[in-house]
Amino acid sequence: MKTAIQPESALLDPQVSAYIASFPDEKRTVLTLLREAIRQAAPQAVEKMSYRMPSYHLNGPLVYFAMARNHIGLYPTPSAVAHFREELSSYKTSKGAIQFPLGQQLPLELICRIVAFKLEENQTQPRNPSSGTPQV
């Protein structure tokens, strides 16, 4: 039995949509651009809320994001932050987080490359036998 291909809107998690819709127009616009960039880089990823943040998963976690008062936090795990350290030098970072200040244009191309890095990493890393997630 053939299954119909679902429209792209069917892949949008309603809880993520509600999260984005809860912000004023300017912030909502930036969050929508971020969501679209992540989905463009990883169209097969599962979108869901996790830890009260929009998150994307395919063979393990790819990225999470959240709106803060003065920035958007992107959480691609420590390996991605370390891998892109030089390109992220103009942003505040920590072990597994990147802060993109509000009022500055999001580096969407860089974000897509970070997601692509995580996709590749999740494909090639050994898996935890009990959870199926990559062992880091």
One Martini backbone bead per residue (centre of mass of N, CA, C, O) as a GRO file, in nm:
protein
  136
    1MET     BB    1   0.093   0.038   0.025
    2LYS     BB    2   0.057   0.360  -0.042
    3THR     BB    3   0.185   0.668   0.063
    4ALA     BB    4   0.133   0.980   0.113
    5ILE     BB    5   0.255   1.281   0.073
    6GLN     BB    6   0.318   1.522   0.286
    7PRO     BB    7   0.280   1.819   0.363
    8GLU     BB    8   0.487   2.044   0.503
    9SER     BB    9   0.281   2.143   0.724
   10ALA     BB   10   0.268   1.856   0.866
   11LEU     BB   11   0.575   1.897   0.990
   12LEU     BB   12   0.459   2.103   1.176
   13ASP     BB   13   0.470   2.190   1.493
   14PRO     BB   14   0.228   2.329   1.691
   15GLN     BB   15   0.411   2.410   1.935
   16VAL     BB   16   0.613   2.573   1.772
   17SER     BB   17   0.413   2.769   1.652
   18ALA     BB   18   0.318   2.880   1.928
   19TYR     BB   19   0.585   2.984   2.025
   20ILE     BB   20   0.630   3.189   1.795
   21ALA     BB   21   0.343   3.336   1.829
   22SER     BB   22   0.413   3.456   2.129
   23PHE     BB   23   0.553   3.681   1.975
   24PRO     BB   24   0.639   3.949   1.852
   25ASP     BB   25   0.680   4.032   1.533
   26GLU     BB   26   0.992   4.068   1.521
   27LYS     BB   27   1.058   3.797   1.661
   28ARG     BB   28   0.887   3.612   1.483
   29THR     BB   29   1.043   3.662   1.220
   30VAL     BB   30   1.317   3.549   1.316
   31LEU     BB   31   1.216   3.266   1.400
   32THR     BB   32   1.111   3.190   1.118
   33LEU     BB   33   1.382   3.204   0.974
   34LEU     BB   34   1.519   2.990   1.145
   35ARG     BB   35   1.328   2.759   1.091
   36GLU     BB   36   1.365   2.757   0.780
   37ALA     BB   37   1.669   2.699   0.779
   38ILE     BB   38   1.660   2.430   0.925
   39ARG     BB   39   1.457   2.290   0.728
   40GLN     BB   40   1.638   2.320   0.481
   41ALA     BB   41   1.887   2.155   0.599
   42ALA     BB   42   1.648   1.949   0.750
   43PRO     BB   43   1.371   1.815   0.613
   44GLN     BB   44   1.361   1.528   0.792
   45ALA     BB   45   1.326   1.648   1.050
   46VAL     BB   46   1.222   1.654   1.374
   47GLU     BB   47   0.974   1.852   1.514
   48LYS     BB   48   1.005   1.982   1.856
   49MET     BB   49   0.949   1.997   2.188
   50SER     BB   50   1.234   2.072   2.410
   51TYR     BB   51   1.293   2.218   2.691
   52ARG     BB   52   1.101   2.458   2.584
   53MET     BB   53   1.207   2.403   2.281
   54PRO     BB   54   1.288   2.410   1.980
   55SER     BB   55   1.344   2.106   1.786
   56TYR     BB   56   1.589   1.890   1.611
   57HIS     BB   57   1.565   1.551   1.464
   58LEU     BB   58   1.829   1.313   1.342
   59ASN     BB   59   1.982   1.070   1.477
   60GLY     BB   60   1.936   1.294   1.674
   61PRO     BB   61   2.043   1.583   1.774
   62LEU     BB   62   2.078   1.905   1.636
   63VAL     BB   63   1.874   2.151   1.736
   64TYR     BB   64   1.816   2.442   1.933
   65PHE     BB   65   1.581   2.707   2.037
   66ALA     BB   66   1.572   3.055   2.180
   67MET     BB   67   1.421   3.318   2.337
   68ALA     BB   68   1.545   3.618   2.449
   69ARG     BB   69   1.571   3.934   2.534
   70ASN     BB   70   1.866   3.989   2.340
   71HIS     BB   71   1.841   3.689   2.214
   72ILE     BB   72   1.934   3.402   2.031
   73GLY     BB   73   1.938   3.067   2.102
   74LEU     BB   74   2.178   2.823   1.999
   75TYR     BB   75   2.176   2.446   2.024
   76PRO     BB   76   2.434   2.226   1.877
   77THR     BB   77   2.642   2.148   2.056
   78PRO     BB   78   2.976   2.131   2.125
   79SER     BB   79   3.092   2.031   1.851
   80ALA     BB   80   2.986   2.269   1.675
   81VAL     BB   81   3.113   2.503   1.824
   82ALA     BB   82   3.404   2.404   1.783
   83HIS     BB   83   3.405   2.378   1.468
   84PHE     BB   84   3.295   2.707   1.449
   85ARG     BB   85   3.467   2.906   1.618
   86GLU     BB   86   3.572   3.121   1.414
   87GLU     BB   87   3.284   3.201   1.292
   88LEU     BB   88   3.185   3.268   1.610
   89SER     BB   89   3.368   3.510   1.728
   90SER     BB   90   3.124   3.743   1.718
   91TYR     BB   91   2.999   3.553   1.934
   92LYS     BB   92   2.840   3.432   2.195
   93THR     BB   93   2.979   3.154   2.375
   94SER     BB   94   2.958   2.813   2.463
   95LYS     BB   95   2.984   2.490   2.473
   96GLY     BB   96   2.651   2.468   2.339
   97ALA     BB   97   2.631   2.789   2.262
   98ILE     BB   98   2.453   3.057   2.086
   99GLN     BB   99   2.450   3.418   2.043
  100PHE     BB  100   2.202   3.616   1.880
  101PRO     BB  101   2.154   3.928   1.836
  102LEU     BB  102   1.935   4.151   1.844
  103GLY     BB  103   1.938   4.354   1.543
  104GLN     BB  104   2.076   4.127   1.390
  105GLN     BB  105   2.163   3.940   1.145
  106LEU     BB  106   2.121   3.633   1.060
  107PRO     BB  107   2.340   3.351   0.993
  108LEU     BB  108   2.195   3.139   0.787
  109GLU     BB  109   2.428   2.992   0.645
  110LEU     BB  110   2.569   2.900   0.903
  111ILE     BB  111   2.333   2.747   1.023
  112CYS     BB  112   2.314   2.540   0.795
  113ARG     BB  113   2.603   2.428   0.841
  114ILE     BB  114   2.554   2.330   1.127
  115VAL     BB  115   2.330   2.132   1.059
  116ALA     BB  116   2.496   1.965   0.856
  117PHE     BB  117   2.705   1.875   1.061
  118LYS     BB  118   2.503   1.724   1.246
  119LEU     BB  119   2.404   1.524   1.039
  120GLU     BB  120   2.678   1.391   0.990
  121GLU     BB  121   2.742   1.317   1.281
  122ASN     BB  122   2.485   1.136   1.326
  123GLN     BB  123   2.568   0.928   1.097
  124THR     BB  124   2.881   0.853   1.214
  125GLN     BB  125   2.813   0.791   1.495
  126PRO     BB  126   2.792   0.613   1.750
  127ARG     BB  127   2.552   0.425   1.923
  128ASN     BB  128   2.322   0.401   2.162
  129PRO     BB  129   2.167   0.109   2.236
  130SER     BB  130   1.919   0.223   2.411
  131SER     BB  131   1.851   0.510   2.235
  132GLY     BB  132   2.006   0.577   1.941
  133THR     BB  133   2.205   0.786   2.012
  134PRO     BB  134   2.470   0.961   1.999
  135GLN     BB  135   2.800   0.927   2.090
  136VAL     BB  136   3.004   1.184   2.266
   0.00000   0.00000   0.00000
